[in-house]
């Protein structure tokens, strides 16, 4: 289960991307979550996925 709070979600997703997954797509597939939903929640707090850095910035 992923956090619902956007700030906690940001921390959770960036940690997983840094330590375990090479892309947002791989994370979403493995955890069976919707990448667009994650991106939307994080965009609401002005964070966007950077493919080169493999993290939300």
N, CA, C and O atoms as a MOPAC input file, in Angstrom:
PM7 MOZYME 1SCF
protein

 N      0.84900 1    -1.18500 1     0.00000 1
 C      0.00000 1     0.00000 1     0.00000 1
 C      0.89500 1     1.24900 1     0.00000 1
 O      1.87300 1     1.32400 1     0.74300 1
 N      0.55100 1     2.20200 1    -0.82500 1
 C      1.33800 1     3.43200 1    -0.89900 1
 C      0.66000 1     4.52300 1    -0.08400 1
 O     -0.55900 1     4.50700 1     0.08700 1
 N      1.45400 1     5.48000 1     0.42300 1
 C      0.88000 1     6.56500 1     1.22900 1
 C     -0.10000 1     7.41900 1     0.42600 1
 O      0.06300 1     7.59900 1    -0.78000 1
 N     -1.09300 1     7.92800 1     1.09200 1
 C     -2.09000 1     8.80600 1     0.45000 1
 C     -1.69300 1    10.27700 1     0.55200 1
 O     -2.00100 1    11.06700 1    -0.34100 1
 N     -1.01700 1    10.64500 1     1.62900 1
 C     -0.55800 1    12.02000 1     1.81900 1
 C      0.50200 1    12.33900 1     0.76400 1
 O      1.46900 1    11.58800 1     0.63800 1
 N      0.35700 1    13.42400 1     0.00400 1
 C      1.30200 1    13.72400 1    -1.07200 1
 C      2.76200 1    13.85100 1    -0.62600 1
 O      3.65600 1    13.38700 1    -1.33400 1
 N      3.02000 1    14.45500 1     0.50800 1
 C      4.40800 1    14.60100 1     0.97200 1
 C      5.01200 1    13.24000 1     1.32500 1
 O      6.17200 1    12.97000 1     1.01300 1
 N      4.23200 1    12.40200 1     1.96600 1
 C      4.70000 1    11.05300 1     2.29900 1
 C      4.85500 1    10.21400 1     1.03000 1
 O      5.78300 1     9.41300 1     0.91600 1
 N      3.94300 1    10.40600 1     0.08600 1
 C      4.02000 1     9.69700 1    -1.19100 1
 C      5.30100 1    10.07300 1    -1.92700 1
 O      5.97700 1     9.20400 1    -2.47800 1
 N      5.63500 1    11.34400 1    -1.94100 1
 C      6.86300 1    11.81700 1    -2.58100 1
 C      8.07500 1    11.11900 1    -1.99200 1
 O      8.91400 1    10.60100 1    -2.72900 1
 N      8.17300 1    11.10100 1    -0.68700 1
 C      9.29900 1    10.46100 1    -0.01100 1
 C      9.34700 1     8.96700 1    -0.33300 1
 O     10.41000 1     8.43200 1    -0.65000 1
 N      8.21600 1     8.30700 1    -0.25300 1
 C      8.11900 1     6.87200 1    -0.51300 1
 C      8.54700 1     6.53900 1    -1.94300 1
 O      9.37500 1     5.65500 1    -2.16500 1
 N      7.97300 1     7.25800 1    -2.90500 1
 C      8.24900 1     6.96600 1    -4.31600 1
 C      9.70600 1     7.26000 1    -4.66300 1
 O     10.34700 1     6.45800 1    -5.34000 1
 N     10.23600 1     8.38900 1    -4.21500 1
 C     11.62700 1     8.70200 1    -4.53400 1
 C     12.58900 1     7.71300 1    -3.88800 1
 O     13.60700 1     7.37400 1    -4.49200 1
 N     12.29900 1     7.24600 1    -2.69000 1
 C     13.14000 1     6.23700 1    -2.04900 1
 C     13.11300 1     4.94300 1    -2.86000 1
 O     14.15900 1     4.34600 1    -3.11300 1
 N     11.93400 1     4.51600 1    -3.26100 1
 C     11.80700 1     3.28000 1    -4.05300 1
 C     12.51800 1     3.42700 1    -5.39900 1
 O     13.19100 1     2.50000 1    -5.85000 1
 N     12.37000 1     4.58800 1    -6.04000 1
 C     13.03600 1     4.81100 1    -7.31800 1
 C     14.55200 1     4.80700 1    -7.14600 1
 O     15.27000 1     4.24800 1    -7.97500 1
 N     15.02800 1     5.41100 1    -6.10500 1
 C     16.47200 1     5.47800 1    -5.86000 1
 C     17.05500 1     4.10300 1    -5.55100 1
 O     18.10300 1     3.73700 1    -6.08200 1
 N     16.37700 1     3.34000 1    -4.69500 1
 C     16.96100 1     2.10600 1    -4.17500 1
 C     16.57300 1     0.82700 1    -4.91900 1
 O     17.31100 1    -0.15800 1    -4.87300 1
 N     15.42500 1     0.82800 1    -5.60600 1
 C     14.92700 1    -0.44400 1    -6.13000 1
 C     14.51800 1    -0.46700 1    -7.59800 1
 O     14.53500 1    -1.53200 1    -8.21500 1
 N     14.15700 1     0.65900 1    -8.16600 1
 C     13.57700 1     0.64400 1    -9.51300 1
 C     14.30900 1     1.59100 1   -10.45700 1
 O     14.70600 1     2.69100 1   -10.07200 1
 N     14.47800 1     1.14700 1   -11.69100 1
 C     15.14800 1     1.94800 1   -12.70600 1
 C     14.24400 1     2.92400 1   -13.42300 1
 O     14.71000 1     3.75000 1   -14.20800 1
 N     12.92700 1     2.83100 1   -13.15100 1
 C     11.99300 1     3.74900 1   -13.80000 1
 C     10.67900 1     3.77100 1   -13.02800 1
 O     10.38200 1     2.87000 1   -12.24300 1
 N      9.90600 1     4.81700 1   -13.26900 1
 C      8.58800 1     4.91400 1   -12.65900 1
 C      7.69800 1     3.78300 1   -13.17000 1
 O      6.89300 1     3.23200 1   -12.41900 1
 N      7.84600 1     3.44200 1   -14.44200 1
 C      7.04700 1     2.36400 1   -15.01500 1
 C      7.31400 1     1.04000 1   -14.30900 1
 O      6.38000 1     0.28600 1   -14.03600 1
 N      8.58700 1     0.74900 1   -14.00900 1
 C      8.93300 1    -0.49800 1   -13.31700 1
 C      8.34100 1    -0.52400 1   -11.91500 1
 O      7.83100 1    -1.55200 1   -11.47000 1
 N      8.40800 1     0.60800 1   -11.22100 1
 C      7.82500 1     0.70500 1    -9.87800 1
 C      6.33000 1     0.43600 1    -9.94400 1
 O      5.80600 1    -0.36000 1    -9.16500 1
 N      5.65100 1     1.08600 1   -10.85600 1
 C      4.19300 1     0.95000 1   -10.96700 1
 C      3.79000 1    -0.47600 1   -11.31800 1
 O      2.82500 1    -1.01000 1   -10.77200 1
 N      4.52800 1    -1.08100 1   -12.22500 1
 C      4.21500 1    -2.45500 1   -12.61300 1
 C      4.41100 1    -3.40800 1   -11.44100 1
 O      3.56400 1    -4.26400 1   -11.18400 1
 N      5.51800 1    -3.26400 1   -10.73600 1
 C      5.82200 1    -4.17000 1    -9.63100 1
 C      4.86000 1    -3.99400 1    -8.45300 1
 O      4.44500 1    -4.97300 1    -7.83300 1
 N      4.50800 1    -2.73500 1    -8.14900 1
 C      3.62600 1    -2.46800 1    -7.01300 1
 C      2.15100 1    -2.45600 1    -7.40800 1
 O      1.27800 1    -2.28700 1    -6.55700 1
 N      1.87700 1    -2.63400 1    -8.68600 1
 C      0.51400 1    -2.63100 1    -9.22100 1
 C     -0.23000 1    -1.35100 1    -8.83600 1
 O     -1.31900 1    -1.38500 1    -8.26300 1
 N      0.40300 1    -0.21500 1    -9.17600 1
 C     -0.19700 1     1.09600 1    -8.92700 1
 C     -0.25200 1     1.87900 1   -10.23400 1
 O      0.45600 1     1.55600 1   -11.18800 1
 N     -1.08300 1     2.89400 1   -10.27400 1
 C     -1.28700 1     3.72200 1   -11.45400 1
 C     -0.29500 1     4.89200 1   -11.45100 1
 O     -0.35600 1     5.75900 1   -10.57900 1
 N      0.60600 1     4.91200 1   -12.41900 1
 C      1.60500 1     5.96700 1   -12.51700 1
 C      1.00800 1     7.33700 1   -12.74000 1
 O      1.52500 1     8.33100 1   -12.23100 1
 N     -0.07700 1     7.40300 1   -13.49700 1
 C     -0.72200 1     8.69400 1   -13.74700 1
 C     -1.34200 1     9.24100 1   -12.46800 1
 O     -1.34500 1    10.45100 1   -12.24300 1
 N     -1.86100 1     8.36100 1   -11.64100 1
 C     -2.42900 1     8.79100 1   -10.35900 1
 C     -1.33300 1     9.33700 1    -9.44300 1
 O     -1.51100 1    10.37200 1    -8.80100 1
 N     -0.20800 1     8.64100 1    -9.38600 1
 C      0.92600 1     9.10800 1    -8.57400 1
 C      1.41000 1    10.45100 1    -9.10300 1
 O      1.59300 1    11.39400 1    -8.33300 1
 N      1.61600 1    10.54100 1   -10.41100 1
 C      2.09900 1    11.78500 1   -11.01800 1
 C      1.12500 1    12.92900 1   -10.76100 1
 O      1.55100 1    14.05600 1   -10.50900 1
 N     -0.16500 1    12.65800 1   -10.82100 1
 C     -1.17000 1    13.68600 1   -10.56600 1
 C     -1.14100 1    14.18200 1    -9.13000 1
 O     -1.21800 1    15.38600 1    -8.88200 1
 N     -1.03100 1    13.26200 1    -8.18800 1
 C     -0.97500 1    13.65400 1    -6.77200 1
 C      0.27000 1    14.47600 1    -6.48200 1
 O      0.22100 1    15.43800 1    -5.71500 1
 N      1.38900 1    14.09600 1    -7.09800 1
 C      2.62500 1    14.83000 1    -6.85200 1
 C      2.67800 1    16.14300 1    -7.62900 1
 O      3.31700 1    17.09800 1    -7.18600 1
 N      2.02500 1    16.19900 1    -8.76300 1
 C      1.94100 1    17.46200 1    -9.50800 1
 C      1.16000 1    18.49300 1    -8.70300 1
 O      1.41000 1    19.69400 1    -8.80900 1
 N      0.21600 1    18.01900 1    -7.90100 1
 C     -0.57900 1    18.92800 1    -7.06900 1
 C      0.28800 1    19.65800 1    -6.04100 1
 O     -0.08000 1    20.73400 1    -5.57200 1
 N      1.44200 1    19.07300 1    -5.69000 1
 C      2.37000 1    19.75900 1    -4.76800 1
 C      3.62400 1    20.20500 1    -5.52700 1
 O      4.68200 1    20.42400 1    -4.93700 1
 N      3.47600 1    20.33400 1    -6.85600 1
 C      4.50100 1    20.87600 1    -7.75100 1
 C      5.75200 1    20.00800 1    -7.87500 1
 O      6.86800 1    20.52600 1    -7.92000 1
 N      5.56700 1    18.69800 1    -7.92800 1
 C      6.66200 1    17.77000 1    -8.20400 1
 C      6.31500 1    17.00300 1    -9.46400 1
 O      5.17500 1    16.58100 1    -9.65700 1
 N      7.31800 1    16.82700 1   -10.32400 1
 C      7.11400 1    16.17200 1   -11.60300 1
 C      8.23400 1    15.15900 1   -11.82600 1
 O      9.37200 1    15.37100 1   -11.40700 1
 N      7.89800 1    14.06700 1   -12.48400 1
 C      8.87500 1    13.00000 1   -12.72000 1
 C      9.91400 1    13.43700 1   -13.73500 1
 O      9.57800 1    13.90200 1   -14.82400 1
 N     11.19100 1    13.28400 1   -13.36400 1
 C     12.31600 1    13.55400 1   -14.24900 1
 C     12.91300 1    12.20300 1   -14.63100 1
 O     13.53600 1    11.53400 1   -13.80600 1
 N     12.71400 1    11.80700 1   -15.89300 1
 C     13.17200 1    10.49800 1   -16.35900 1
 C     14.67600 1    10.34000 1   -16.24500 1
 O     15.16300 1     9.27300 1   -15.87200 1
 N     15.42300 1    11.40100 1   -16.56400 1
 C     16.89000 1    11.34300 1   -16.49600 1
 C     17.37700 1    11.08700 1   -15.08800 1
 O     18.29600 1    10.29400 1   -14.88200 1
 N     16.77200 1    11.74900 1   -14.11800 1
 C     17.17000 1    11.59500 1   -12.71200 1
 C     16.44800 1    10.43500 1   -12.04300 1
 O     16.83200 1    10.00600 1   -10.95400 1
 N     15.40400 1     9.92600 1   -12.68500 1
 C     14.58000 1     8.86100 1   -12.13800 1
 C     14.05500 1     9.21700 1   -10.75100 1
 O     14.16800 1     8.44500 1    -9.79900 1
 N     13.48700 1    10.39100 1   -10.67400 1
 C     12.90100 1    10.83200 1    -9.40600 1
 C     11.94300 1    11.98700 1    -9.65700 1
 O     11.95400 1    12.60400 1   -10.72200 1
 N     11.12900 1    12.26200 1    -8.67100 1
 C     10.23400 1    13.41900 1    -8.74200 1
 C     11.00000 1    14.61200 1    -8.18300 1
 O     11.54900 1    14.56000 1    -7.08200 1
 N     11.02400 1    15.68400 1    -8.96500 1
 C     11.74100 1    16.90900 1    -8.55400 1
 C     10.81400 1    18.10200 1    -8.66500 1
 O     11.21700 1    19.22600 1    -8.36800 1

